[in-house]
Amino acid sequence: MRGVIGAVVVALVLSVALAAPVAAGPFEDGVAAYDSVAVLQTLAG
């Protein structure tokens, strides 16, 4: 029974984690892309 509960919890966490990017709008996508480029530029020097 503990294995089933653990599997359900993992499935819920994964579904929420994967649904968040899908639910994000264009503005949030743009901000995320800008942030990732800014981080890469910072790391590059």
GUTORSE-342093 format. One record per atom (N, C-alpha, C, CB): residue number from 1; residue in one letter; chain; x, y, z. Coordinates in Angstrom, 2 decimals, m for minus. Glycine has a CB too. Example, Ala and Ser with C-alpha at 12.3 -4.5 7.8 and 13.67 -1.06 7.14 Angstrom:
<r><seti>1</seti><markol>A</markol><timi>A</timi><u>13.19</u><v>m5.69</v><w>7.80</w></r>
<r><seti>1</seti><markol>A</markol><timi>A</timi><u>12.30</u><v>m4.50</v><w>7.80</w></r>
<r><seti>1</seti><markol>A</markol><timi>A</timi><u>13.20</u><v>m3.30</v><w>7.80</w></r>
<r><seti>1</seti><markol>A</markol><timi>A</timi><u>11.31</u><v>m4.47</v><w>9.05</w></r>
<r><seti>2</seti><markol>S</markol><timi>A</timi><u>12.85</u><v>m2.25</v><w>7.08</w></r>
<r><seti>2</seti><markol>S</markol><timi>A</timi><u>13.67</u><v>m1.06</v><w>7.14</w></r>
<r><seti>2</seti><markol>S</markol><timi>A</timi><u>12.90</u><v>0.03</v><w>7.87</w></r>
<r><seti>2</seti><markol>S</markol><timi>A</timi><u>14.08</u><v>m0.60</v><w>5.72</w></r>
//
This chain:
<r><seti>1</seti><markol>M</markol><timi>A</timi><u>0.82</u><v>m1.20</v><w>0.00</w></r>
<r><seti>1</seti><markol>M</markol><timi>A</timi><u>0.00</u><v>0.00</v><w>0.00</w></r>
<r><seti>1</seti><markol>M</markol><timi>A</timi><u>0.86</u><v>1.26</v><w>0.00</w></r>
<r><seti>1</seti><markol>M</markol><timi>A</timi><u>m0.93</u><v>0.00</v><w>1.21</w></r>
<r><seti>2</seti><markol>R</markol><timi>A</timi><u>2.00</u><v>1.23</v><w>0.72</w></r>
<r><seti>2</seti><markol>R</markol><timi>A</timi><u>2.88</u><v>2.40</v><w>0.75</w></r>
<r><seti>2</seti><markol>R</markol><timi>A</timi><u>3.46</u><v>2.68</v><w>m0.62</w></r>
<r><seti>2</seti><markol>R</markol><timi>A</timi><u>4.01</u><v>2.19</v><w>1.77</w></r>
<r><seti>3</seti><markol>G</markol><timi>A</timi><u>3.71</u><v>1.62</v><w>m1.38</w></r>
<r><seti>3</seti><markol>G</markol><timi>A</timi><u>4.24</u><v>1.81</v><w>m2.73</w></r>
<r><seti>3</seti><markol>G</markol><timi>A</timi><u>3.25</u><v>2.51</v><w>m3.64</w></r>
<r><seti>3</seti><markol>G</markol><timi>A</timi><u>4.62</u><v>0.47</v><w>m3.33</w></r>
<r><seti>4</seti><markol>V</markol><timi>A</timi><u>1.98</u><v>2.18</v><w>m3.48</w></r>
<r><seti>4</seti><markol>V</markol><timi>A</timi><u>0.94</u><v>2.80</v><w>m4.29</w></r>
<r><seti>4</seti><markol>V</markol><timi>A</timi><u>0.82</u><v>4.28</v><w>m3.93</w></r>
<r><seti>4</seti><markol>V</markol><timi>A</timi><u>m0.41</u><v>2.08</v><w>m4.10</w></r>
<r><seti>5</seti><markol>I</markol><timi>A</timi><u>0.85</u><v>4.59</v><w>m2.65</w></r>
<r><seti>5</seti><markol>I</markol><timi>A</timi><u>0.74</u><v>5.98</v><w>m2.21</w></r>
<r><seti>5</seti><markol>I</markol><timi>A</timi><u>1.95</u><v>6.77</v><w>m2.70</w></r>
<r><seti>5</seti><markol>I</markol><timi>A</timi><u>0.63</u><v>6.06</v><w>m0.66</w></r>
<r><seti>6</seti><markol>G</markol><timi>A</timi><u>3.13</u><v>6.18</v><w>m2.61</w></r>
<r><seti>6</seti><markol>G</markol><timi>A</timi><u>4.33</u><v>6.85</v><w>m3.10</w></r>
<r><seti>6</seti><markol>G</markol><timi>A</timi><u>4.25</u><v>7.11</v><w>m4.60</w></r>
<r><seti>6</seti><markol>G</markol><timi>A</timi><u>5.56</u><v>6.01</v><w>m2.79</w></r>
<r><seti>7</seti><markol>A</markol><timi>A</timi><u>3.74</u><v>6.15</v><w>m5.35</w></r>
<r><seti>7</seti><markol>A</markol><timi>A</timi><u>3.61</u><v>6.33</v><w>m6.79</w></r>
<r><seti>7</seti><markol>A</markol><timi>A</timi><u>2.61</u><v>7.43</v><w>m7.12</w></r>
<r><seti>7</seti><markol>A</markol><timi>A</timi><u>3.18</u><v>5.01</v><w>m7.46</w></r>
<r><seti>8</seti><markol>V</markol><timi>A</timi><u>1.54</u><v>7.52</v><w>m6.36</w></r>
<r><seti>8</seti><markol>V</markol><timi>A</timi><u>0.55</u><v>8.57</v><w>m6.58</w></r>
<r><seti>8</seti><markol>V</markol><timi>A</timi><u>1.15</u><v>9.94</v><w>m6.28</w></r>
<r><seti>8</seti><markol>V</markol><timi>A</timi><u>m0.71</u><v>8.34</v><w>m5.70</w></r>
<r><seti>9</seti><markol>V</markol><timi>A</timi><u>1.91</u><v>10.03</v><w>m5.20</w></r>
<r><seti>9</seti><markol>V</markol><timi>A</timi><u>2.54</u><v>11.30</v><w>m4.85</w></r>
<r><seti>9</seti><markol>V</markol><timi>A</timi><u>3.53</u><v>11.72</v><w>m5.93</w></r>
<r><seti>9</seti><markol>V</markol><timi>A</timi><u>3.26</u><v>11.21</v><w>m3.48</w></r>
<r><seti>10</seti><markol>V</markol><timi>A</timi><u>4.32</u><v>10.81</v><w>m6.41</w></r>
<r><seti>10</seti><markol>V</markol><timi>A</timi><u>5.29</u><v>11.12</v><w>m7.48</w></r>
<r><seti>10</seti><markol>V</markol><timi>A</timi><u>4.56</u><v>11.55</v><w>m8.74</w></r>
<r><seti>10</seti><markol>V</markol><timi>A</timi><u>6.19</u><v>9.90</v><w>m7.77</w></r>
<r><seti>11</seti><markol>A</markol><timi>A</timi><u>3.48</u><v>10.86</v><w>m9.08</w></r>
<r><seti>11</seti><markol>A</markol><timi>A</timi><u>2.71</u><v>11.23</v><w>m10.28</w></r>
<r><seti>11</seti><markol>A</markol><timi>A</timi><u>2.11</u><v>12.63</v><w>m10.14</w></r>
<r><seti>11</seti><markol>A</markol><timi>A</timi><u>1.58</u><v>10.21</v><w>m10.53</w></r>
<r><seti>12</seti><markol>L</markol><timi>A</timi><u>1.62</u><v>12.97</v><w>m8.97</w></r>
<r><seti>12</seti><markol>L</markol><timi>A</timi><u>1.06</u><v>14.31</v><w>m8.76</w></r>
<r><seti>12</seti><markol>L</markol><timi>A</timi><u>2.12</u><v>15.39</v><w>m8.87</w></r>
<r><seti>12</seti><markol>L</markol><timi>A</timi><u>0.38</u><v>14.39</v><w>m7.40</w></r>
<r><seti>13</seti><markol>V</markol><timi>A</timi><u>3.28</u><v>15.14</v><w>m8.27</w></r>
<r><seti>13</seti><markol>V</markol><timi>A</timi><u>4.36</u><v>16.13</v><w>m8.32</w></r>
<r><seti>13</seti><markol>V</markol><timi>A</timi><u>4.83</u><v>16.32</v><w>m9.76</w></r>
<r><seti>13</seti><markol>V</markol><timi>A</timi><u>5.55</u><v>15.68</v><w>m7.43</w></r>
<r><seti>14</seti><markol>L</markol><timi>A</timi><u>4.99</u><v>15.25</v><w>m10.49</w></r>
<r><seti>14</seti><markol>L</markol><timi>A</timi><u>5.43</u><v>15.36</v><w>m11.88</w></r>
<r><seti>14</seti><markol>L</markol><timi>A</timi><u>4.39</u><v>16.07</v><w>m12.74</w></r>
<r><seti>14</seti><markol>L</markol><timi>A</timi><u>5.73</u><v>13.99</v><w>m12.45</w></r>
<r><seti>15</seti><markol>S</markol><timi>A</timi><u>3.12</u><v>15.78</v><w>m12.52</w></r>
<r><seti>15</seti><markol>S</markol><timi>A</timi><u>2.09</u><v>16.42</v><w>m13.33</w></r>
<r><seti>15</seti><markol>S</markol><timi>A</timi><u>2.02</u><v>17.91</v><w>m13.06</w></r>
<r><seti>15</seti><markol>S</markol><timi>A</timi><u>0.73</u><v>15.77</v><w>m13.07</w></r>
<r><seti>16</seti><markol>V</markol><timi>A</timi><u>2.18</u><v>18.31</v><w>m11.82</w></r>
<r><seti>16</seti><markol>V</markol><timi>A</timi><u>2.18</u><v>19.74</v><w>m11.49</w></r>
<r><seti>16</seti><markol>V</markol><timi>A</timi><u>3.43</u><v>20.41</v><w>m12.06</w></r>
<r><seti>16</seti><markol>V</markol><timi>A</timi><u>2.10</u><v>19.95</v><w>m9.96</w></r>
<r><seti>17</seti><markol>A</markol><timi>A</timi><u>4.57</u><v>19.77</v><w>m11.95</w></r>
<r><seti>17</seti><markol>A</markol><timi>A</timi><u>5.81</u><v>20.35</v><w>m12.43</w></r>
<r><seti>17</seti><markol>A</markol><timi>A</timi><u>5.80</u><v>20.50</v><w>m13.96</w></r>
<r><seti>17</seti><markol>A</markol><timi>A</timi><u>7.00</u><v>19.48</v><w>m12.01</w></r>
<r><seti>18</seti><markol>L</markol><timi>A</timi><u>5.18</u><v>19.56</v><w>m14.64</w></r>
<r><seti>18</seti><markol>L</markol><timi>A</timi><u>5.15</u><v>19.63</v><w>m16.10</w></r>
<r><seti>18</seti><markol>L</markol><timi>A</timi><u>4.02</u><v>20.52</v><w>m16.61</w></r>
<r><seti>18</seti><markol>L</markol><timi>A</timi><u>5.00</u><v>18.24</v><w>m16.68</w></r>
<r><seti>19</seti><markol>A</markol><timi>A</timi><u>3.00</u><v>20.74</v><w>m15.81</w></r>
<r><seti>19</seti><markol>A</markol><timi>A</timi><u>1.87</u><v>21.57</v><w>m16.24</w></r>
<r><seti>19</seti><markol>A</markol><timi>A</timi><u>2.18</u><v>23.06</v><w>m16.10</w></r>
<r><seti>19</seti><markol>A</markol><timi>A</timi><u>0.62</u><v>21.23</v><w>m15.42</w></r>
<r><seti>20</seti><markol>A</markol><timi>A</timi><u>3.06</u><v>23.44</v><w>m15.21</w></r>
<r><seti>20</seti><markol>A</markol><timi>A</timi><u>3.34</u><v>24.86</v><w>m14.99</w></r>
<r><seti>20</seti><markol>A</markol><timi>A</timi><u>3.89</u><v>25.55</v><w>m16.24</w></r>
<r><seti>20</seti><markol>A</markol><timi>A</timi><u>4.33</u><v>25.01</v><w>m13.85</w></r>
<r><seti>21</seti><markol>P</markol><timi>A</timi><u>4.87</u><v>24.99</v><w>m16.94</w></r>
<r><seti>21</seti><markol>P</markol><timi>A</timi><u>5.34</u><v>25.66</v><w>m18.16</w></r>
<r><seti>21</seti><markol>P</markol><timi>A</timi><u>4.27</u><v>25.74</v><w>m19.25</w></r>
<r><seti>21</seti><markol>P</markol><timi>A</timi><u>6.55</u><v>24.94</v><w>m18.70</w></r>
<r><seti>22</seti><markol>V</markol><timi>A</timi><u>3.39</u><v>24.76</v><w>m19.30</w></r>
<r><seti>22</seti><markol>V</markol><timi>A</timi><u>2.33</u><v>24.77</v><w>m20.30</w></r>
<r><seti>22</seti><markol>V</markol><timi>A</timi><u>1.34</u><v>25.88</v><w>m20.00</w></r>
<r><seti>22</seti><markol>V</markol><timi>A</timi><u>1.61</u><v>23.40</v><w>m20.35</w></r>
<r><seti>23</seti><markol>A</markol><timi>A</timi><u>1.09</u><v>26.12</v><w>m18.71</w></r>
<r><seti>23</seti><markol>A</markol><timi>A</timi><u>0.13</u><v>27.14</v><w>m18.31</w></r>
<r><seti>23</seti><markol>A</markol><timi>A</timi><u>0.69</u><v>28.55</v><w>m18.40</w></r>
<r><seti>23</seti><markol>A</markol><timi>A</timi><u>m0.34</u><v>26.87</v><w>m16.91</w></r>
<r><seti>24</seti><markol>A</markol><timi>A</timi><u>2.00</u><v>28.69</v><w>m18.50</w></r>
<r><seti>24</seti><markol>A</markol><timi>A</timi><u>2.61</u><v>30.02</v><w>m18.57</w></r>
<r><seti>24</seti><markol>A</markol><timi>A</timi><u>2.25</u><v>30.69</v><w>m19.88</w></r>
<r><seti>24</seti><markol>A</markol><timi>A</timi><u>4.15</u><v>29.93</v><w>m18.41</w></r>
<r><seti>25</seti><markol>G</markol><timi>A</timi><u>2.04</u><v>31.98</v><w>m19.80</w></r>
<r><seti>25</seti><markol>G</markol><timi>A</timi><u>1.69</u><v>32.75</v><w>m20.99</w></r>
<r><seti>25</seti><markol>G</markol><timi>A</timi><u>2.93</u><v>33.22</v><w>m21.72</w></r>
<r><seti>25</seti><markol>G</markol><timi>A</timi><u>0.83</u><v>33.93</v><w>m20.62</w></r>
<r><seti>26</seti><markol>P</markol><timi>A</timi><u>2.74</u><v>33.95</v><w>m22.82</w></r>
<r><seti>26</seti><markol>P</markol><timi>A</timi><u>3.87</u><v>34.44</v><w>m23.60</w></r>
<r><seti>26</seti><markol>P</markol><timi>A</timi><u>4.81</u><v>35.35</v><w>m22.81</w></r>
<r><seti>26</seti><markol>P</markol><timi>A</timi><u>3.37</u><v>35.18</v><w>m24.82</w></r>
<r><seti>27</seti><markol>F</markol><timi>A</timi><u>4.25</u><v>36.18</v><w>m21.93</w></r>
<r><seti>27</seti><markol>F</markol><timi>A</timi><u>5.09</u><v>37.08</v><w>m21.15</w></r>
<r><seti>27</seti><markol>F</markol><timi>A</timi><u>6.03</u><v>36.29</v><w>m20.25</w></r>
<r><seti>27</seti><markol>F</markol><timi>A</timi><u>4.24</u><v>38.03</v><w>m20.31</w></r>
<r><seti>28</seti><markol>E</markol><timi>A</timi><u>5.50</u><v>35.29</v><w>m19.56</w></r>
<r><seti>28</seti><markol>E</markol><timi>A</timi><u>6.33</u><v>34.48</v><w>m18.68</w></r>
<r><seti>28</seti><markol>E</markol><timi>A</timi><u>7.37</u><v>33.71</v><w>m19.48</w></r>
<r><seti>28</seti><markol>E</markol><timi>A</timi><u>5.46</u><v>33.51</v><w>m17.88</w></r>
<r><seti>29</seti><markol>D</markol><timi>A</timi><u>7.01</u><v>33.25</v><w>m20.67</w></r>
<r><seti>29</seti><markol>D</markol><timi>A</timi><u>7.98</u><v>32.56</v><w>m21.52</w></r>
<r><seti>29</seti><markol>D</markol><timi>A</timi><u>9.11</u><v>33.49</v><w>m21.92</w></r>
<r><seti>29</seti><markol>D</markol><timi>A</timi><u>7.29</u><v>31.99</v><w>m22.76</w></r>
<r><seti>30</seti><markol>G</markol><timi>A</timi><u>8.76</u><v>34.73</v><w>m22.26</w></r>
<r><seti>30</seti><markol>G</markol><timi>A</timi><u>9.77</u><v>35.70</v><w>m22.64</w></r>
<r><seti>30</seti><markol>G</markol><timi>A</timi><u>10.70</u><v>36.04</v><w>m21.49</w></r>
<r><seti>30</seti><markol>G</markol><timi>A</timi><u>9.12</u><v>36.95</v><w>m23.15</w></r>
<r><seti>31</seti><markol>V</markol><timi>A</timi><u>10.13</u><v>36.19</v><w>m20.30</w></r>
<r><seti>31</seti><markol>V</markol><timi>A</timi><u>10.95</u><v>36.49</v><w>m19.12</w></r>
<r><seti>31</seti><markol>V</markol><timi>A</timi><u>11.90</u><v>35.34</v><w>m18.83</w></r>
<r><seti>31</seti><markol>V</markol><timi>A</timi><u>10.06</u><v>36.78</v><w>m17.89</w></r>
<r><seti>32</seti><markol>A</markol><timi>A</timi><u>11.40</u><v>34.12</v><w>m18.92</w></r>
<r><seti>32</seti><markol>A</markol><timi>A</timi><u>12.24</u><v>32.95</v><w>m18.67</w></r>
<r><seti>32</seti><markol>A</markol><timi>A</timi><u>13.36</u><v>32.86</v><w>m19.70</w></r>
<r><seti>32</seti><markol>A</markol><timi>A</timi><u>11.40</u><v>31.66</v><w>m18.69</w></r>
<r><seti>33</seti><markol>A</markol><timi>A</timi><u>13.07</u><v>33.14</v><w>m20.97</w></r>
<r><seti>33</seti><markol>A</markol><timi>A</timi><u>14.09</u><v>33.10</v><w>m22.01</w></r>
<r><seti>33</seti><markol>A</markol><timi>A</timi><u>15.13</u><v>34.18</v><w>m21.78</w></r>
<r><seti>33</seti><markol>A</markol><timi>A</timi><u>13.45</u><v>33.25</v><w>m23.39</w></r>
<r><seti>34</seti><markol>Y</markol><timi>A</timi><u>14.68</u><v>35.38</v><w>m21.42</w></r>
<r><seti>34</seti><markol>Y</markol><timi>A</timi><u>15.62</u><v>36.47</v><w>m21.15</w></r>
<r><seti>34</seti><markol>Y</markol><timi>A</timi><u>16.51</u><v>36.13</v><w>m19.97</w></r>
<r><seti>34</seti><markol>Y</markol><timi>A</timi><u>14.86</u><v>37.78</v><w>m20.88</w></r>
<r><seti>35</seti><markol>D</markol><timi>A</timi><u>15.92</u><v>35.58</v><w>m18.91</w></r>
<r><seti>35</seti><markol>D</markol><timi>A</timi><u>16.70</u><v>35.21</v><w>m17.73</w></r>
<r><seti>35</seti><markol>D</markol><timi>A</timi><u>17.74</u><v>34.16</v><w>m18.07</w></r>
<r><seti>35</seti><markol>D</markol><timi>A</timi><u>15.80</u><v>34.71</v><w>m16.62</w></r>
<r><seti>36</seti><markol>S</markol><timi>A</timi><u>17.38</u><v>33.18</v><w>m18.88</w></r>
<r><seti>36</seti><markol>S</markol><timi>A</timi><u>18.33</u><v>32.13</v><w>m19.20</w></r>
<r><seti>36</seti><markol>S</markol><timi>A</timi><u>19.49</u><v>32.68</v><w>m20.05</w></r>
<r><seti>36</seti><markol>S</markol><timi>A</timi><u>17.63</u><v>30.97</v><w>m19.95</w></r>
<r><seti>37</seti><markol>V</markol><timi>A</timi><u>19.19</u><v>33.61</v><w>m20.95</w></r>
<r><seti>37</seti><markol>V</markol><timi>A</timi><u>20.25</u><v>34.23</v><w>m21.76</w></r>
<r><seti>37</seti><markol>V</markol><timi>A</timi><u>21.14</u><v>35.08</v><w>m20.88</w></r>
<r><seti>37</seti><markol>V</markol><timi>A</timi><u>19.66</u><v>35.07</v><w>m22.90</w></r>
<r><seti>38</seti><markol>A</markol><timi>A</timi><u>20.55</u><v>35.83</v><w>m19.94</w></r>
<r><seti>38</seti><markol>A</markol><timi>A</timi><u>21.32</u><v>36.67</v><w>m19.04</w></r>
<r><seti>38</seti><markol>A</markol><timi>A</timi><u>22.24</u><v>35.83</v><w>m18.17</w></r>
<r><seti>38</seti><markol>A</markol><timi>A</timi><u>20.40</u><v>37.52</v><w>m18.18</w></r>
<r><seti>39</seti><markol>V</markol><timi>A</timi><u>21.75</u><v>34.70</v><w>m17.72</w></r>
<r><seti>39</seti><markol>V</markol><timi>A</timi><u>22.58</u><v>33.81</v><w>m16.90</w></r>
<r><seti>39</seti><markol>V</markol><timi>A</timi><u>23.73</u><v>33.26</v><w>m17.73</w></r>
<r><seti>39</seti><markol>V</markol><timi>A</timi><u>21.74</u><v>32.63</v><w>m16.31</w></r>
<r><seti>40</seti><markol>L</markol><timi>A</timi><u>23.46</u><v>32.86</v><w>m18.96</w></r>
<r><seti>40</seti><markol>L</markol><timi>A</timi><u>24.52</u><v>32.33</v><w>m19.82</w></r>
<r><seti>40</seti><markol>L</markol><timi>A</timi><u>25.57</u><v>33.40</v><w>m20.13</w></r>
<r><seti>40</seti><markol>L</markol><timi>A</timi><u>23.93</u><v>31.79</v><w>m21.13</w></r>
<r><seti>41</seti><markol>Q</markol><timi>A</timi><u>25.13</u><v>34.64</v><w>m20.36</w></r>
<r><seti>41</seti><markol>Q</markol><timi>A</timi><u>26.08</u><v>35.72</v><w>m20.63</w></r>
<r><seti>41</seti><markol>Q</markol><timi>A</timi><u>26.94</u><v>36.00</v><w>m19.40</w></r>
<r><seti>41</seti><markol>Q</markol><timi>A</timi><u>25.35</u><v>36.99</v><w>m21.06</w></r>
<r><seti>42</seti><markol>T</markol><timi>A</timi><u>26.35</u><v>35.93</v><w>m18.23</w></r>
<r><seti>42</seti><markol>T</markol><timi>A</timi><u>27.09</u><v>36.15</v><w>m17.00</w></r>
<r><seti>42</seti><markol>T</markol><timi>A</timi><u>28.14</u><v>35.06</v><w>m16.81</w></r>
<r><seti>42</seti><markol>T</markol><timi>A</timi><u>26.15</u><v>36.19</v><w>m15.81</w></r>
<r><seti>43</seti><markol>L</markol><timi>A</timi><u>27.77</u><v>33.83</v><w>m17.09</w></r>
<r><seti>43</seti><markol>L</markol><timi>A</timi><u>28.70</u><v>32.73</v><w>m16.92</w></r>
<r><seti>43</seti><markol>L</markol><timi>A</timi><u>29.81</u><v>32.78</v><w>m17.96</w></r>
<r><seti>43</seti><markol>L</markol><timi>A</timi><u>27.96</u><v>31.40</v><w>m17.01</w></r>
<r><seti>44</seti><markol>A</markol><timi>A</timi><u>29.50</u><v>33.28</v><w>m19.16</w></r>
<r><seti>44</seti><markol>A</markol><timi>A</timi><u>30.50</u><v>33.33</v><w>m20.21</w></r>
<r><seti>44</seti><markol>A</markol><timi>A</timi><u>31.55</u><v>34.41</v><w>m19.95</w></r>
<r><seti>44</seti><markol>A</markol><timi>A</timi><u>29.84</u><v>33.57</v><w>m21.55</w></r>
<r><seti>45</seti><markol>G</markol><timi>A</timi><u>31.21</u><v>35.38</v><w>m19.14</w></r>
<r><seti>45</seti><markol>G</markol><timi>A</timi><u>32.20</u><v>36.38</v><w>m18.80</w></r>
<r><seti>45</seti><markol>G</markol><timi>A</timi><u>31.77</u><v>37.70</v><w>m19.27</w></r>
<r><seti>45</seti><markol>G</markol><timi>A</timi><u>33.53</u><v>36.04</v><w>m19.36</w></r>
//
